[in-house]
Amino acid sequence: MEVTRIDHIGIAVRDLEEAAKIYRDFLQLKVTGIEEVPDQKVKVAFIPIGDSEVELLEPTTEDSPVAKFIEKRGEGIHHIAFRVKNLEEALAQAQAAGIRLIDESPRPGAGGARIAFLHPKSSNRVLLELCERTD
């Protein structure tokens, strides 16, 4: 598996606009790519910084995984996403290594990415995302 960089750090927030203020107004970063991802029940905003991004995640329903995360743990870092060259290959290698998968095959993510999550029980309680982009 070839990991090329940290793609983004996902942060669970209750209110995307409110959360974006510190990045936009204080850090003077541009908030871009606001979109809804219906199958994940979230609205996301990207904040590019260097080769990576911060991804703000606002739940769109009370039963979304991000809403459940906020209810249980409060707002904060939700996941770390690693950019990989070949997502199917990375998942096969993870599975062969005995890593527990949340997603056994890629699914569409925000920003045109293909994504898959690894179970936090396999990574010291940190939710890891593998991400493949065509750019």
Summary of the structure (lengths in Angstrom):
residues: 135
radius of gyration: 14.6
end to end distance: 18.2
largest distance: 45.4
contacts: 408
relative contact order: 0.21
helix: 29%
strand: 40%
